Amino acid sequence: MKLGAYLKNKREQSGITLKEMQEKSGLRKDIIRTIEAGDLKALPEPRHAPFLLRQYTEAVGLDYDGLSERFSDEIPEESPNERKRQQSEDGDYQYFKKVLVGFLIMVGVLFAGWMILLQIGSETDMFEEKPIYEVDEDAVASSEGSEEEEAPAETVEEPTEEPTEEPTEEPVTDYAFSGADGSTFYYDLRVEPPLTISLSGDTPSWVSLTDDADNTYAYESLTEGEYEISPDAEVLYLTLGNATDFEVSIDGEPLENPRQGDSVTVYYEFNLIKE
């Protein structure tokens, strides 16, 4: 049995409709049909086939690693550079996790020690404040009075007005949501170059950022990035594999998506209108 027929059979045996599959996996219906047809080369981005298959198998409850071994001749292999990058990111995450846990343990130990010291101090007056030396209050009062009499009158300087600088106007990019088709969202951007796209998230996500001028700005798994778009670009294409945990900003302004919902994988298409 071919890969596509196997996946379709498993989905139907699980009682999952195409609509339910789209909601669970974040994949468009046409992507699901293409996968189940077994024609992975007909995908919009055939290089994304392993990533899309992983989301499909997770939605159905299948083991992607075992599936990829069984149907290895039908699934395009990930590039060695991409595999090394993913392994490096996993190693960095595990190291950061260990450091964070160690830091939290150290903070907990210090806090517990401080609480114990406070408890002991409250019972033994360890932290009671005592004066280093005693001073006659009458002597202090007479000393303050003499200082007030001898102090010369202070001259008040008039504040000088500093020249105010007129704020410089920065170019602003306006955008408008123009429609959606499944998990693909369309925007019109009125651009004053240079245009900057910023991405940020708490967990890694697969990101593909390209334009119609054959420029590739990102094609990798990452948690953040900032990209200056070529002035030759007319249309910008953005794919996010973990859109529910990612924020997209246009020239520093967060992009609002009124139709995203719970879709995991989303596709953005920006029509750039030059000013």
N, C-alpha and C positions, 0 to 999 in steps of 0.2 A: 504494500500500500504506500502511495506517495505521501509526502509530508502534508500537502494541502488537504487531501482527502482525510488523512488521519486526524488533523486538527479539527476539521469540520465535523467529523464523526464524534469526537470527544465533546465538542461544544453542544451538539444536539443531544447526546446521551445525558449531558448535565442539565438539559432543559433550559439552556440559555439562548434567548432570542438574539437577533442581530442588534436590536435596540438596546437590550440589556448588556450585550457584549461591548457596545460602544461606550456605555456609561461606566462599566467596570474597568475597561482597559484604557479609555481615553483615546482610542483609535477611531478614525472615521469609518463609516460603513463601507465606502469604496476600498479603503485599505484592508479591511477585514476580508472582503470578497476576493481581493487580489491575492492575499495570503492563502486563503482556502482554495483558490484555484491553482495554487502551486507555481504561479508565474511571478517569482520574486523580482525578476528583472524589469517587470512592468510597474514596480513601485515608483513613486515620484523621486525618491532618493534610494536607489538599490543599495547604496553603501550603508543605509540605516537598517537593512534587513535584520541583522542579529539583534539590534536594540528593539525593533518593533516586535519580533518574535518573542523576545523575553517578556514584554508587556502582555502579549497575547497569552502565553503559557501561564503567567502569574494570575491572570483573570480567570482562566479555566481550572487552575489548580494543578498544573503539570510541572515537572522538573525540567527546566530549560537545558541544563548541562547534559542530562541523560538523553534528551531529545536531540541536542546538537550532535552528540556522538552517533546516534542511530541514523540520522539523516544528514551526516556531514557532507555528503556529495551534493546535496541540494542547497545548503546554506552557505552563502559567501563568507569567507574567513575575514576576521578583523585584521587590520594591518598590524605588523609587529610593533610599530611606533605607538599605535593606540593602545595595544595591550600593555606595553611597558609603562605608558603614562598612567593607565588605570591602576597597575600594580604599585606604582610610585605613590599615587594619591591614597590608595588603601594603606600603604605603610606609614605615610605621613599622618593619616587619621588615627591609626592605632597608637602611634607615638604621642600625638597630642592628647589622646584619651588617657594614656598612662600618666602623662605629666599632670593633667587636670585632676585625676583621682588622687595622685600624691599630694598635690597642693591642697585639695580639700581636706585630706586627712591631717596634714600639718596644721591647717587653720583650726580644725576641730580640736586637736590636742592643745594648741595654745589657748583656745577659748576655755576649755575645761580647766587648764591650769590657772587661768586668770580668775575664774569663778571660785576655785578653791582658795586662792589667795584672798579674795574679797571676803569669803566666809570666815577665814581665820582672822583677818584684820578686824572684822566687825565684832568678833568675840574677845579680842585681846587689845583693842585700841591701838593696833599697830600703825594705822594710818591717821592718827589724830594729829592735827596741825598744832605745832608749838612755836612760839616766837623765838628767834635766835638770840635776841637780847631785848631788854626792857628799856623804855625811854620815858622820862618824866613828861606827862601830858602838858603841864604848865610851860615847860621849856620849849616844847614843840609849838605851842600856841603863840608864845612871844616871838619865836623865830619867824613864824609865818607872817606875824603882824609887821615886823621890821622889814621883811622882804617886800611886802606890799607898799610900804611908805617909800622905800628907796627906788622902787621900780619906775623907770622913766615911762612917760606916756608913749605908747606905740603909735607910729604913724600908719595910717591906713592907705595902702596903695590901691589905686583904682585899677580894676582888671582891664587888661588890654584885649581888645577884640581881635581874635585870630581870623584871618581871611577864610571864608568858607569855600570849599571846593564843590563845584557842581558835579553831581553824580553822572558818570558816563553810562549811557544806555547800552546794554548788552543785547545782541540779537536774540530774538525770541522765536521759537518754532511753535506754530499753532498746529494742532491736529484735531481731526474729527473722525468719529467712528462712522463708517459708511455701510456696514453690513456684515453678515456672517453666513458661512455655509458649513454646518456641522461644527467641527473644531477649528475651522479656518476663519480668521477675523481680518477684516479689511479696514484700512485707515487712509485718510488723505492728510498729508503733511505739507504745510506751507513752510518752506525752508529758506533760511538765510544762512548760507554756508559760513563756517563749517558746521555740519550736523554731527552730533555725538550721541551714540547709543550706549547706555550703561546698563549692566546686568548685575544682580546680586541675589544671593539666597543663603539659607542656613545649611542646606545639604547639597552635595554635588548634583548637577543636572547635565544631561546631554544638550549641547547647544550647537546649532548650525545657523550661521549668519552670512548670507551672500547677497549679491545684487545682480541686476541684468547686464552689468558691464564686465561680467566674468571675474569679479573680485570676491575672494573668500576671506572673511574677517575672523571667523571662528568655526571650528569643526572639531569639537572635543568636549570632554566632561569637565565642568568647572563650577566654582561657587561664586565667582565675580569676574567682571571684566568691563573695560571701557574702550570703545572703538570709534574712531573718526571716519565718517563715511566719505567715499570719493565724490568729488563734485560732478563726475561723469554719470553717476548712478541716477536712474529714473524710477526704478522699482527696487525695493528692499525686501528680502525674504528672511524670516526668523522662525526657527523651530526650537521649542523648549520641551524637553522630555519630562520635566518635573515642574510644570507651570504653577501648581498649587502652592509651591514654596519659593517662588521666584518673583522678583520685582523688576519691571522694565522701565527705564527712565529715558525720556527724550530731552536732550539738552538740560538735564538736571531735574525735569518735571516728571513725576511718576505717571506712567501710562495707565489710564483707567480702562477696564474691560467689563462692560455691563453684561456681557453674555457668556463669560467663561464658565460659570458654575463650578462643577466638581471635575471638569476635564483635566486629566493628567498631562497628556501630550497636546499641545496647541500649536497652531501655525499662524503666523502673522504675515500679512502682505501690506507693505506701506507704499502708497503712490506718492512720490516726491514731486511737489509743485514748487518750482524754483521762483523766488521773488526777483 
